[in-house]
């Protein structure tokens, strides 16, 4: 597990969706101007891409385990075109960890980890099959907004995402356990994101066998709480 640090200035210059599976945008007004934000994001994608009717807001905590966005995966839902996640960060500091081009090696990941830092107004646009994780932010104040985009011809295949409006605020805790789980999630990303993905989509009662298994998986940050 080899990790490198990278700032958004380098990311903006070096990274592209075609080569790396993600790109980085920055504008300090993004947090207060959704029209400009969405227009700039759409400029990065081919014609006929649209925003899905989906907004996921997360405060204070990050999903620091490595995962692919299984509820919007092209591989899982057999969409005709790639599906993308856009995340707006409304704070300064440690933002996102990504494994460049890991979407092209699905369901495996051979690339190193790049931990990207930046300022409020930074946006990551990435292929939903890219392996990524939120950085451990040492319980500093954190606010992010997540969007989903797809080709308009694939909207029907992603109908389950339509109308989602989730606002999650949780208590942050840093522990040795979290650090261990982060490392394990990288090494075991294949079984977690490929073999077990069907049980990561819908939250079941913890009294059931599936519910017990889900307690070991970061399910709450997909679509269900």
mmCIF file of the C-alpha atoms, coordinates in Angstrom:
data_MODEL
# 
_entry.id   MODEL 
# 
loop_
_atom_site.group_PDB 
_atom_site.id 
_atom_site.type_symbol 
_atom_site.label_atom_id 
_atom_site.label_alt_id 
_atom_site.label_comp_id 
_atom_site.label_asym_id 
_atom_site.label_entity_id 
_atom_site.label_seq_id 
_atom_site.pdbx_PDB_ins_code 
_atom_site.Cartn_x 
_atom_site.Cartn_y 
_atom_site.Cartn_z 
_atom_site.occupancy 
_atom_site.B_iso_or_equiv 
_atom_site.pdbx_formal_charge 
_atom_site.auth_seq_id 
_atom_site.auth_comp_id 
_atom_site.auth_asym_id 
_atom_site.auth_atom_id 
_atom_site.pdbx_PDB_model_num 
ATOM 1   C CA . UNK A 1 1   ? 0.000   0.000   0.000   1.00 0.00 ? 1   UNK A CA 1 
ATOM 2   C CA . UNK A 1 2   ? 1.998   2.954   -1.336  1.00 0.00 ? 2   UNK A CA 1 
ATOM 3   C CA . UNK A 1 3   ? 0.606   6.455   -0.809  1.00 0.00 ? 3   UNK A CA 1 
ATOM 4   C CA . UNK A 1 4   ? 1.636   9.799   -2.294  1.00 0.00 ? 4   UNK A CA 1 
ATOM 5   C CA . UNK A 1 5   ? 0.534   13.338  -1.468  1.00 0.00 ? 5   UNK A CA 1 
ATOM 6   C CA . UNK A 1 6   ? -0.708  15.660  -4.197  1.00 0.00 ? 6   UNK A CA 1 
ATOM 7   C CA . UNK A 1 7   ? -2.169  19.173  -4.118  1.00 0.00 ? 7   UNK A CA 1 
ATOM 8   C CA . UNK A 1 8   ? -5.010  20.363  -6.306  1.00 0.00 ? 8   UNK A CA 1 
ATOM 9   C CA . UNK A 1 9   ? -2.764  22.652  -8.363  1.00 0.00 ? 9   UNK A CA 1 
ATOM 10  C CA . UNK A 1 10  ? -0.885  19.618  -9.643  1.00 0.00 ? 10  UNK A CA 1 
ATOM 11  C CA . UNK A 1 11  ? -4.092  17.592  -9.938  1.00 0.00 ? 11  UNK A CA 1 
ATOM 12  C CA . UNK A 1 12  ? -5.808  20.228  -12.075 1.00 0.00 ? 12  UNK A CA 1 
ATOM 13  C CA . UNK A 1 13  ? -2.820  20.328  -14.432 1.00 0.00 ? 13  UNK A CA 1 
ATOM 14  C CA . UNK A 1 14  ? -2.045  16.599  -14.581 1.00 0.00 ? 14  UNK A CA 1 
ATOM 15  C CA . UNK A 1 15  ? -5.247  14.636  -14.111 1.00 0.00 ? 15  UNK A CA 1 
ATOM 16  C CA . UNK A 1 16  ? -7.885  13.833  -16.722 1.00 0.00 ? 16  UNK A CA 1 
ATOM 17  C CA . UNK A 1 17  ? -10.928 11.592  -16.850 1.00 0.00 ? 17  UNK A CA 1 
ATOM 18  C CA . UNK A 1 18  ? -9.625  9.821   -19.946 1.00 0.00 ? 18  UNK A CA 1 
ATOM 19  C CA . UNK A 1 19  ? -6.191  9.007   -18.485 1.00 0.00 ? 19  UNK A CA 1 
ATOM 20  C CA . UNK A 1 20  ? -6.844  8.776   -14.736 1.00 0.00 ? 20  UNK A CA 1 
ATOM 21  C CA . UNK A 1 21  ? -10.580 8.231   -14.368 1.00 0.00 ? 21  UNK A CA 1 
ATOM 22  C CA . UNK A 1 22  ? -10.957 11.582  -12.598 1.00 0.00 ? 22  UNK A CA 1 
ATOM 23  C CA . UNK A 1 23  ? -10.355 15.298  -12.933 1.00 0.00 ? 23  UNK A CA 1 
ATOM 24  C CA . UNK A 1 24  ? -10.255 18.161  -10.442 1.00 0.00 ? 24  UNK A CA 1 
ATOM 25  C CA . UNK A 1 25  ? -11.928 21.562  -10.693 1.00 0.00 ? 25  UNK A CA 1 
ATOM 26  C CA . UNK A 1 26  ? -11.571 24.563  -8.424  1.00 0.00 ? 26  UNK A CA 1 
ATOM 27  C CA . UNK A 1 27  ? -13.507 27.782  -8.019  1.00 0.00 ? 27  UNK A CA 1 
ATOM 28  C CA . UNK A 1 28  ? -14.107 29.451  -4.631  1.00 0.00 ? 28  UNK A CA 1 
ATOM 29  C CA . UNK A 1 29  ? -17.656 30.380  -5.684  1.00 0.00 ? 29  UNK A CA 1 
ATOM 30  C CA . UNK A 1 30  ? -18.781 26.786  -6.290  1.00 0.00 ? 30  UNK A CA 1 
ATOM 31  C CA . UNK A 1 31  ? -20.112 26.452  -2.763  1.00 0.00 ? 31  UNK A CA 1 
ATOM 32  C CA . UNK A 1 32  ? -22.543 29.338  -3.280  1.00 0.00 ? 32  UNK A CA 1 
ATOM 33  C CA . UNK A 1 33  ? -23.316 29.077  -6.989  1.00 0.00 ? 33  UNK A CA 1 
ATOM 34  C CA . UNK A 1 34  ? -24.708 25.729  -8.082  1.00 0.00 ? 34  UNK A CA 1 
ATOM 35  C CA . UNK A 1 35  ? -25.438 26.994  -11.610 1.00 0.00 ? 35  UNK A CA 1 
ATOM 36  C CA . UNK A 1 36  ? -21.759 27.717  -12.283 1.00 0.00 ? 36  UNK A CA 1 
ATOM 37  C CA . UNK A 1 37  ? -20.738 24.500  -10.531 1.00 0.00 ? 37  UNK A CA 1 
ATOM 38  C CA . UNK A 1 38  ? -22.970 22.272  -12.645 1.00 0.00 ? 38  UNK A CA 1 
ATOM 39  C CA . UNK A 1 39  ? -22.119 24.069  -15.882 1.00 0.00 ? 39  UNK A CA 1 
ATOM 40  C CA . UNK A 1 40  ? -18.382 23.607  -15.299 1.00 0.00 ? 40  UNK A CA 1 
ATOM 41  C CA . UNK A 1 41  ? -18.835 19.925  -14.418 1.00 0.00 ? 41  UNK A CA 1 
ATOM 42  C CA . UNK A 1 42  ? -20.858 19.229  -17.566 1.00 0.00 ? 42  UNK A CA 1 
ATOM 43  C CA . UNK A 1 43  ? -18.115 20.825  -19.674 1.00 0.00 ? 43  UNK A CA 1 
ATOM 44  C CA . UNK A 1 44  ? -15.826 17.956  -18.642 1.00 0.00 ? 44  UNK A CA 1 
ATOM 45  C CA . UNK A 1 45  ? -18.150 15.283  -20.048 1.00 0.00 ? 45  UNK A CA 1 
ATOM 46  C CA . UNK A 1 46  ? -19.366 14.362  -23.539 1.00 0.00 ? 46  UNK A CA 1 
ATOM 47  C CA . UNK A 1 47  ? -22.625 15.598  -25.014 1.00 0.00 ? 47  UNK A CA 1 
ATOM 48  C CA . UNK A 1 48  ? -25.917 14.338  -23.530 1.00 0.00 ? 48  UNK A CA 1 
ATOM 49  C CA . UNK A 1 49  ? -24.622 13.830  -19.992 1.00 0.00 ? 49  UNK A CA 1 
ATOM 50  C CA . UNK A 1 50  ? -27.030 15.047  -17.305 1.00 0.00 ? 50  UNK A CA 1 
ATOM 51  C CA . UNK A 1 51  ? -27.228 15.338  -13.538 1.00 0.00 ? 51  UNK A CA 1 
ATOM 52  C CA . UNK A 1 52  ? -29.288 12.622  -11.884 1.00 0.00 ? 52  UNK A CA 1 
ATOM 53  C CA . UNK A 1 53  ? -31.906 13.927  -9.433  1.00 0.00 ? 53  UNK A CA 1 
ATOM 54  C CA . UNK A 1 54  ? -29.659 13.031  -6.501  1.00 0.00 ? 54  UNK A CA 1 
ATOM 55  C CA . UNK A 1 55  ? -27.964 15.042  -3.750  1.00 0.00 ? 55  UNK A CA 1 
ATOM 56  C CA . UNK A 1 56  ? -26.030 13.585  -0.809  1.00 0.00 ? 56  UNK A CA 1 
ATOM 57  C CA . UNK A 1 57  ? -24.663 15.951  1.855   1.00 0.00 ? 57  UNK A CA 1 
ATOM 58  C CA . UNK A 1 58  ? -22.209 14.733  4.477   1.00 0.00 ? 58  UNK A CA 1 
ATOM 59  C CA . UNK A 1 59  ? -20.999 16.734  7.474   1.00 0.00 ? 59  UNK A CA 1 
ATOM 60  C CA . UNK A 1 60  ? -18.087 16.144  9.866   1.00 0.00 ? 60  UNK A CA 1 
ATOM 61  C CA . UNK A 1 61  ? -17.217 12.526  9.026   1.00 0.00 ? 61  UNK A CA 1 
ATOM 62  C CA . UNK A 1 62  ? -15.673 10.882  5.985   1.00 0.00 ? 62  UNK A CA 1 
ATOM 63  C CA . UNK A 1 63  ? -15.927 7.408   4.516   1.00 0.00 ? 63  UNK A CA 1 
ATOM 64  C CA . UNK A 1 64  ? -12.223 6.668   4.925   1.00 0.00 ? 64  UNK A CA 1 
ATOM 65  C CA . UNK A 1 65  ? -12.395 3.064   3.685   1.00 0.00 ? 65  UNK A CA 1 
ATOM 66  C CA . UNK A 1 66  ? -11.593 2.395   0.034   1.00 0.00 ? 66  UNK A CA 1 
ATOM 67  C CA . UNK A 1 67  ? -14.585 1.610   -2.136  1.00 0.00 ? 67  UNK A CA 1 
ATOM 68  C CA . UNK A 1 68  ? -16.149 1.987   -5.546  1.00 0.00 ? 68  UNK A CA 1 
ATOM 69  C CA . UNK A 1 69  ? -19.578 3.597   -5.891  1.00 0.00 ? 69  UNK A CA 1 
ATOM 70  C CA . UNK A 1 70  ? -21.423 0.314   -6.278  1.00 0.00 ? 70  UNK A CA 1 
ATOM 71  C CA . UNK A 1 71  ? -24.915 1.851   -6.350  1.00 0.00 ? 71  UNK A CA 1 
ATOM 72  C CA . UNK A 1 72  ? -24.050 3.749   -9.540  1.00 0.00 ? 72  UNK A CA 1 
ATOM 73  C CA . UNK A 1 73  ? -21.490 1.443   -11.124 1.00 0.00 ? 73  UNK A CA 1 
ATOM 74  C CA . UNK A 1 74  ? -21.472 0.977   -14.890 1.00 0.00 ? 74  UNK A CA 1 
ATOM 75  C CA . UNK A 1 75  ? -20.327 -2.601  -14.351 1.00 0.00 ? 75  UNK A CA 1 
ATOM 76  C CA . UNK A 1 76  ? -23.095 -3.411  -11.880 1.00 0.00 ? 76  UNK A CA 1 
ATOM 77  C CA . UNK A 1 77  ? -25.970 -1.723  -13.702 1.00 0.00 ? 77  UNK A CA 1 
ATOM 78  C CA . UNK A 1 78  ? -24.773 -2.404  -17.254 1.00 0.00 ? 78  UNK A CA 1 
ATOM 79  C CA . UNK A 1 79  ? -25.145 1.180   -18.400 1.00 0.00 ? 79  UNK A CA 1 
ATOM 80  C CA . UNK A 1 80  ? -24.191 2.038   -21.953 1.00 0.00 ? 80  UNK A CA 1 
ATOM 81  C CA . UNK A 1 81  ? -21.878 4.821   -20.836 1.00 0.00 ? 81  UNK A CA 1 
ATOM 82  C CA . UNK A 1 82  ? -19.749 5.501   -17.741 1.00 0.00 ? 82  UNK A CA 1 
ATOM 83  C CA . UNK A 1 83  ? -21.478 6.940   -14.674 1.00 0.00 ? 83  UNK A CA 1 
ATOM 84  C CA . UNK A 1 84  ? -19.768 9.695   -12.694 1.00 0.00 ? 84  UNK A CA 1 
ATOM 85  C CA . UNK A 1 85  ? -19.733 11.048  -9.160  1.00 0.00 ? 85  UNK A CA 1 
ATOM 86  C CA . UNK A 1 86  ? -18.992 14.718  -8.484  1.00 0.00 ? 86  UNK A CA 1 
ATOM 87  C CA . UNK A 1 87  ? -18.033 15.771  -4.958  1.00 0.00 ? 87  UNK A CA 1 
ATOM 88  C CA . UNK A 1 88  ? -17.853 19.409  -3.867  1.00 0.00 ? 88  UNK A CA 1 
ATOM 89  C CA . UNK A 1 89  ? -15.650 20.092  -0.832  1.00 0.00 ? 89  UNK A CA 1 
ATOM 90  C CA . UNK A 1 90  ? -16.590 23.097  1.284   1.00 0.00 ? 90  UNK A CA 1 
ATOM 91  C CA . UNK A 1 91  ? -13.577 23.086  3.605   1.00 0.00 ? 91  UNK A CA 1 
ATOM 92  C CA . UNK A 1 92  ? -9.785  23.374  3.392   1.00 0.00 ? 92  UNK A CA 1 
ATOM 93  C CA . UNK A 1 93  ? -7.337  20.557  4.007   1.00 0.00 ? 93  UNK A CA 1 
ATOM 94  C CA . UNK A 1 94  ? -7.202  16.826  3.373   1.00 0.00 ? 94  UNK A CA 1 
ATOM 95  C CA . UNK A 1 95  ? -9.873  15.937  0.829   1.00 0.00 ? 95  UNK A CA 1 
ATOM 96  C CA . UNK A 1 96  ? -9.926  12.690  -1.151  1.00 0.00 ? 96  UNK A CA 1 
ATOM 97  C CA . UNK A 1 97  ? -7.724  9.651   -1.799  1.00 0.00 ? 97  UNK A CA 1 
ATOM 98  C CA . UNK A 1 98  ? -7.877  8.118   -5.275  1.00 0.00 ? 98  UNK A CA 1 
ATOM 99  C CA . UNK A 1 99  ? -6.297  5.242   -7.189  1.00 0.00 ? 99  UNK A CA 1 
ATOM 100 C CA . UNK A 1 100 ? -5.780  6.635   -10.709 1.00 0.00 ? 100 UNK A CA 1 
ATOM 101 C CA . UNK A 1 101 ? -7.151  4.568   -13.604 1.00 0.00 ? 101 UNK A CA 1 
ATOM 102 C CA . UNK A 1 102 ? -8.461  1.859   -11.253 1.00 0.00 ? 102 UNK A CA 1 
ATOM 103 C CA . UNK A 1 103 ? -11.781 2.083   -13.096 1.00 0.00 ? 103 UNK A CA 1 
ATOM 104 C CA . UNK A 1 104 ? -10.039 0.532   -16.111 1.00 0.00 ? 104 UNK A CA 1 
ATOM 105 C CA . UNK A 1 105 ? -8.766  -2.454  -14.099 1.00 0.00 ? 105 UNK A CA 1 
ATOM 106 C CA . UNK A 1 106 ? -12.128 -3.213  -12.421 1.00 0.00 ? 106 UNK A CA 1 
ATOM 107 C CA . UNK A 1 107 ? -12.634 -5.331  -10.344 1.00 0.00 ? 107 UNK A CA 1 
ATOM 108 C CA . UNK A 1 108 ? -8.939  -5.147  -9.420  1.00 0.00 ? 108 UNK A CA 1 
ATOM 109 C CA . UNK A 1 109 ? -6.762  -2.195  -8.440  1.00 0.00 ? 109 UNK A CA 1 
ATOM 110 C CA . UNK A 1 110 ? -3.049  -2.074  -9.204  1.00 0.00 ? 110 UNK A CA 1 
ATOM 111 C CA . UNK A 1 111 ? -2.423  1.666   -8.913  1.00 0.00 ? 111 UNK A CA 1 
ATOM 112 C CA . UNK A 1 112 ? -0.960  3.533   -5.951  1.00 0.00 ? 112 UNK A CA 1 
ATOM 113 C CA . UNK A 1 113 ? -2.952  5.854   -3.704  1.00 0.00 ? 113 UNK A CA 1 
ATOM 114 C CA . UNK A 1 114 ? -2.821  9.621   -4.154  1.00 0.00 ? 114 UNK A CA 1 
ATOM 115 C CA . UNK A 1 115 ? -4.002  11.760  -1.225  1.00 0.00 ? 115 UNK A CA 1 
ATOM 116 C CA . UNK A 1 116 ? -5.141  15.124  -2.521  1.00 0.00 ? 116 UNK A CA 1 
ATOM 117 C CA . UNK A 1 117 ? -5.309  18.310  -0.475  1.00 0.00 ? 117 UNK A CA 1 
ATOM 118 C CA . UNK A 1 118 ? -7.008  21.550  -1.430  1.00 0.00 ? 118 UNK A CA 1 
ATOM 119 C CA . UNK A 1 119 ? -9.283  24.410  -0.504  1.00 0.00 ? 119 UNK A CA 1 
ATOM 120 C CA . UNK A 1 120 ? -12.999 24.986  -0.199  1.00 0.00 ? 120 UNK A CA 1 
ATOM 121 C CA . UNK A 1 121 ? -14.457 25.061  -3.698  1.00 0.00 ? 121 UNK A CA 1 
ATOM 122 C CA . UNK A 1 122 ? -12.569 21.987  -4.905  1.00 0.00 ? 122 UNK A CA 1 
ATOM 123 C CA . UNK A 1 123 ? -14.581 19.493  -6.965  1.00 0.00 ? 123 UNK A CA 1 
ATOM 124 C CA . UNK A 1 124 ? -13.620 15.943  -7.894  1.00 0.00 ? 124 UNK A CA 1 
ATOM 125 C CA . UNK A 1 125 ? -15.355 14.394  -10.899 1.00 0.00 ? 125 UNK A CA 1 
ATOM 126 C CA . UNK A 1 126 ? -14.626 10.684  -11.178 1.00 0.00 ? 126 UNK A CA 1 
ATOM 127 C CA . UNK A 1 127 ? -15.799 7.447   -12.734 1.00 0.00 ? 127 UNK A CA 1 
ATOM 128 C CA . UNK A 1 128 ? -18.011 5.571   -10.252 1.00 0.00 ? 128 UNK A CA 1 
ATOM 129 C CA . UNK A 1 129 ? -15.876 2.445   -10.714 1.00 0.00 ? 129 UNK A CA 1 
ATOM 130 C CA . UNK A 1 130 ? -12.735 4.285   -9.562  1.00 0.00 ? 130 UNK A CA 1 
ATOM 131 C CA . UNK A 1 131 ? -11.391 3.093   -6.198  1.00 0.00 ? 131 UNK A CA 1 
ATOM 132 C CA . UNK A 1 132 ? -11.379 5.994   -3.739  1.00 0.00 ? 132 UNK A CA 1 
ATOM 133 C CA . UNK A 1 133 ? -11.727 6.957   -0.077  1.00 0.00 ? 133 UNK A CA 1 
ATOM 134 C CA . UNK A 1 134 ? -12.246 10.063  1.981   1.00 0.00 ? 134 UNK A CA 1 
ATOM 135 C CA . UNK A 1 135 ? -9.141  11.120  3.837   1.00 0.00 ? 135 UNK A CA 1 
ATOM 136 C CA . UNK A 1 136 ? -9.085  10.832  7.620   1.00 0.00 ? 136 UNK A CA 1 
ATOM 137 C CA . UNK A 1 137 ? -9.625  14.455  8.614   1.00 0.00 ? 137 UNK A CA 1 
ATOM 138 C CA . UNK A 1 138 ? -8.715  14.227  12.316  1.00 0.00 ? 138 UNK A CA 1 
ATOM 139 C CA . UNK A 1 139 ? -12.232 15.353  13.255  1.00 0.00 ? 139 UNK A CA 1 
ATOM 140 C CA . UNK A 1 140 ? -11.954 18.829  11.794  1.00 0.00 ? 140 UNK A CA 1 
ATOM 141 C CA . UNK A 1 141 ? -15.152 20.441  10.550  1.00 0.00 ? 141 UNK A CA 1 
ATOM 142 C CA . UNK A 1 142 ? -16.072 18.897  7.219   1.00 0.00 ? 142 UNK A CA 1 
ATOM 143 C CA . UNK A 1 143 ? -18.812 19.578  4.657   1.00 0.00 ? 143 UNK A CA 1 
ATOM 144 C CA . UNK A 1 144 ? -19.206 17.902  1.275   1.00 0.00 ? 144 UNK A CA 1 
ATOM 145 C CA . UNK A 1 145 ? -21.963 17.585  -1.325  1.00 0.00 ? 145 UNK A CA 1 
ATOM 146 C CA . UNK A 1 146 ? -22.131 14.641  -3.702  1.00 0.00 ? 146 UNK A CA 1 
ATOM 147 C CA . UNK A 1 147 ? -23.835 14.526  -7.105  1.00 0.00 ? 147 UNK A CA 1 
ATOM 148 C CA . UNK A 1 148 ? -24.284 11.805  -9.748  1.00 0.00 ? 148 UNK A CA 1 
ATOM 149 C CA . UNK A 1 149 ? -24.140 12.160  -13.531 1.00 0.00 ? 149 UNK A CA 1 
ATOM 150 C CA . UNK A 1 150 ? -24.940 9.798   -16.366 1.00 0.00 ? 150 UNK A CA 1 
ATOM 151 C CA . UNK A 1 151 ? -25.720 9.764   -20.075 1.00 0.00 ? 151 UNK A CA 1 
ATOM 152 C CA . UNK A 1 152 ? -29.386 10.597  -20.570 1.00 0.00 ? 152 UNK A CA 1 
ATOM 153 C CA . UNK A 1 153 ? -29.966 7.240   -22.271 1.00 0.00 ? 153 UNK A CA 1 
ATOM 154 C CA . UNK A 1 154 ? -28.978 5.481   -19.017 1.00 0.00 ? 154 UNK A CA 1 
ATOM 155 C CA . UNK A 1 155 ? -31.338 7.332   -16.680 1.00 0.00 ? 155 UNK A CA 1 
ATOM 156 C CA . UNK A 1 156 ? -33.830 4.470   -16.672 1.00 0.00 ? 156 UNK A CA 1 
ATOM 157 C CA . UNK A 1 157 ? -31.144 2.019   -15.522 1.00 0.00 ? 157 UNK A CA 1 
ATOM 158 C CA . UNK A 1 158 ? -30.336 4.272   -12.569 1.00 0.00 ? 158 UNK A CA 1 
ATOM 159 C CA . UNK A 1 159 ? -33.932 4.960   -11.586 1.00 0.00 ? 159 UNK A CA 1 
ATOM 160 C CA . UNK A 1 160 ? -33.172 3.821   -8.018  1.00 0.00 ? 160 UNK A CA 1 
ATOM 161 C CA . UNK A 1 161 ? -31.092 6.975   -7.485  1.00 0.00 ? 161 UNK A CA 1 
ATOM 162 C CA . UNK A 1 162 ? -33.818 9.376   -8.577  1.00 0.00 ? 162 UNK A CA 1 
ATOM 163 C CA . UNK A 1 163 ? -35.162 11.655  -5.883  1.00 0.00 ? 163 UNK A CA 1 
ATOM 164 C CA . UNK A 1 164 ? -32.549 10.857  -3.246  1.00 0.00 ? 164 UNK A CA 1 
ATOM 165 C CA . UNK A 1 165 ? -31.999 13.763  -0.863  1.00 0.00 ? 165 UNK A CA 1 
ATOM 166 C CA . UNK A 1 166 ? -29.816 12.708  2.041   1.00 0.00 ? 166 UNK A CA 1 
ATOM 167 C CA . UNK A 1 167 ? -28.166 14.933  4.645   1.00 0.00 ? 167 UNK A CA 1 
ATOM 168 C CA . UNK A 1 168 ? -25.915 13.015  7.018   1.00 0.00 ? 168 UNK A CA 1 
ATOM 169 C CA . UNK A 1 169 ? -24.294 14.559  10.079  1.00 0.00 ? 169 UNK A CA 1 
ATOM 170 C CA . UNK A 1 170 ? -22.384 12.262  12.386  1.00 0.00 ? 170 UNK A CA 1 
ATOM 171 C CA . UNK A 1 171 ? -19.907 12.303  15.242  1.00 0.00 ? 171 UNK A CA 1 
ATOM 172 C CA . UNK A 1 172 ? -16.323 11.892  14.092  1.00 0.00 ? 172 UNK A CA 1 
ATOM 173 C CA . UNK A 1 173 ? -13.981 9.527   15.887  1.00 0.00 ? 173 UNK A CA 1 
ATOM 174 C CA . UNK A 1 174 ? -10.375 8.731   15.072  1.00 0.00 ? 174 UNK A CA 1 
ATOM 175 C CA . UNK A 1 175 ? -8.968  5.437   16.230  1.00 0.00 ? 175 UNK A CA 1 
ATOM 176 C CA . UNK A 1 176 ? -6.422  2.782   15.424  1.00 0.00 ? 176 UNK A CA 1 
ATOM 177 C CA . UNK A 1 177 ? -9.368  0.628   14.317  1.00 0.00 ? 177 UNK A CA 1 
ATOM 178 C CA . UNK A 1 178 ? -10.288 3.180   11.613  1.00 0.00 ? 178 UNK A CA 1 
ATOM 179 C CA . UNK A 1 179 ? -6.730  3.216   10.306  1.00 0.00 ? 179 UNK A CA 1 
ATOM 180 C CA . UNK A 1 180 ? -6.598  -0.578  10.171  1.00 0.00 ? 180 UNK A CA 1 
ATOM 181 C CA . UNK A 1 181 ? -9.950  -0.759  8.375   1.00 0.00 ? 181 UNK A CA 1 
ATOM 182 C CA . UNK A 1 182 ? -8.736  1.784   5.832   1.00 0.00 ? 182 UNK A CA 1 
ATOM 183 C CA . UNK A 1 183 ? -5.716  -0.363  4.984   1.00 0.00 ? 183 UNK A CA 1 
ATOM 184 C CA . UNK A 1 184 ? -7.727  -3.583  4.885   1.00 0.00 ? 184 UNK A CA 1 
ATOM 185 C CA . UNK A 1 185 ? -10.320 -2.015  2.591   1.00 0.00 ? 185 UNK A CA 1 
ATOM 186 C CA . UNK A 1 186 ? -7.575  -1.324  0.042   1.00 0.00 ? 186 UNK A CA 1 
ATOM 187 C CA . UNK A 1 187 ? -6.116  -4.818  0.149   1.00 0.00 ? 187 UNK A CA 1 
ATOM 188 C CA . UNK A 1 188 ? -9.521  -6.523  0.135   1.00 0.00 ? 188 UNK A CA 1 
ATOM 189 C CA . UNK A 1 189 ? -11.306 -4.186  -2.248  1.00 0.00 ? 189 UNK A CA 1 
ATOM 190 C CA . UNK A 1 190 ? -11.972 -7.020  -4.711  1.00 0.00 ? 190 UNK A CA 1 
ATOM 191 C CA . UNK A 1 191 ? -14.237 -9.145  -2.479  1.00 0.00 ? 191 UNK A CA 1 
ATOM 192 C CA . UNK A 1 192 ? -15.840 -6.107  -0.826  1.00 0.00 ? 192 UNK A CA 1 
ATOM 193 C CA . UNK A 1 193 ? -16.736 -4.261  -4.030  1.00 0.00 ? 193 UNK A CA 1 
ATOM 194 C CA . UNK A 1 194 ? -17.221 -7.176  -6.407  1.00 0.00 ? 194 UNK A CA 1 
ATOM 195 C CA . UNK A 1 195 ? -18.303 -10.307 -4.551  1.00 0.00 ? 195 UNK A CA 1 
ATOM 196 C CA . UNK A 1 196 ? -20.234 -8.715  -1.689  1.00 0.00 ? 196 UNK A CA 1 
ATOM 197 C CA . UNK A 1 197 ? -21.647 -5.650  -3.430  1.00 0.00 ? 197 UNK A CA 1 
ATOM 198 C CA . UNK A 1 198 ? -25.259 -7.001  -3.526  1.00 0.00 ? 198 UNK A CA 1 
ATOM 199 C CA . UNK A 1 199 ? -25.455 -6.817  0.279   1.00 0.00 ? 199 UNK A CA 1 
ATOM 200 C CA . UNK A 1 200 ? -24.116 -3.244  0.295   1.00 0.00 ? 200 UNK A CA 1 
ATOM 201 C CA . UNK A 1 201 ? -27.104 -1.690  -1.435  1.00 0.00 ? 201 UNK A CA 1 
ATOM 202 C CA . UNK A 1 202 ? -29.992 -2.098  1.019   1.00 0.00 ? 202 UNK A CA 1 
ATOM 203 C CA . UNK A 1 203 ? -29.735 -1.897  4.795   1.00 0.00 ? 203 UNK A CA 1 
ATOM 204 C CA . UNK A 1 204 ? -31.128 -4.987  6.518   1.00 0.00 ? 204 UNK A CA 1 
ATOM 205 C CA . UNK A 1 205 ? -32.029 -5.572  10.178  1.00 0.00 ? 205 UNK A CA 1 
ATOM 206 C CA . UNK A 1 206 ? -28.954 -6.308  12.301  1.00 0.00 ? 206 UNK A CA 1 
ATOM 207 C CA . UNK A 1 207 ? -30.734 -9.351  13.711  1.00 0.00 ? 207 UNK A CA 1 
ATOM 208 C CA . UNK A 1 208 ? -30.465 -11.080 10.327  1.00 0.00 ? 208 UNK A CA 1 
ATOM 209 C CA . UNK A 1 209 ? -27.405 -12.812 8.883   1.00 0.00 ? 209 UNK A CA 1 
ATOM 210 C CA . UNK A 1 210 ? -27.109 -10.237 6.092   1.00 0.00 ? 210 UNK A CA 1 
ATOM 211 C CA . UNK A 1 211 ? -27.574 -7.404  8.577   1.00 0.00 ? 211 UNK A CA 1 
ATOM 212 C CA . UNK A 1 212 ? -24.756 -8.797  10.710  1.00 0.00 ? 212 UNK A CA 1 
ATOM 213 C CA . UNK A 1 213 ? -22.461 -8.916  7.677   1.00 0.00 ? 213 UNK A CA 1 
ATOM 214 C CA . UNK A 1 214 ? -23.412 -5.356  6.771   1.00 0.00 ? 214 UNK A CA 1 
ATOM 215 C CA . UNK A 1 215 ? -22.209 -4.142  10.156  1.00 0.00 ? 215 UNK A CA 1 
ATOM 216 C CA . UNK A 1 216 ? -18.652 -4.777  8.945   1.00 0.00 ? 216 UNK A CA 1 
ATOM 217 C CA . UNK A 1 217 ? -19.141 -2.880  5.678   1.00 0.00 ? 217 UNK A CA 1 
ATOM 218 C CA . UNK A 1 218 ? -19.360 0.945   5.309   1.00 0.00 ? 218 UNK A CA 1 
ATOM 219 C CA . UNK A 1 219 ? -22.908 0.649   3.987   1.00 0.00 ? 219 UNK A CA 1 
ATOM 220 C CA . UNK A 1 220 ? -24.281 3.869   5.426   1.00 0.00 ? 220 UNK A CA 1 
ATOM 221 C CA . UNK A 1 221 ? -22.539 6.081   2.877   1.00 0.00 ? 221 UNK A CA 1 
ATOM 222 C CA . UNK A 1 222 ? -23.958 4.430   -0.225  1.00 0.00 ? 222 UNK A CA 1 
ATOM 223 C CA . UNK A 1 223 ? -27.670 5.212   -0.280  1.00 0.00 ? 223 UNK A CA 1 
ATOM 224 C CA . UNK A 1 224 ? -29.028 3.726   2.917   1.00 0.00 ? 224 UNK A CA 1 
ATOM 225 C CA . UNK A 1 225 ? -28.624 4.566   6.577   1.00 0.00 ? 225 UNK A CA 1 
# 
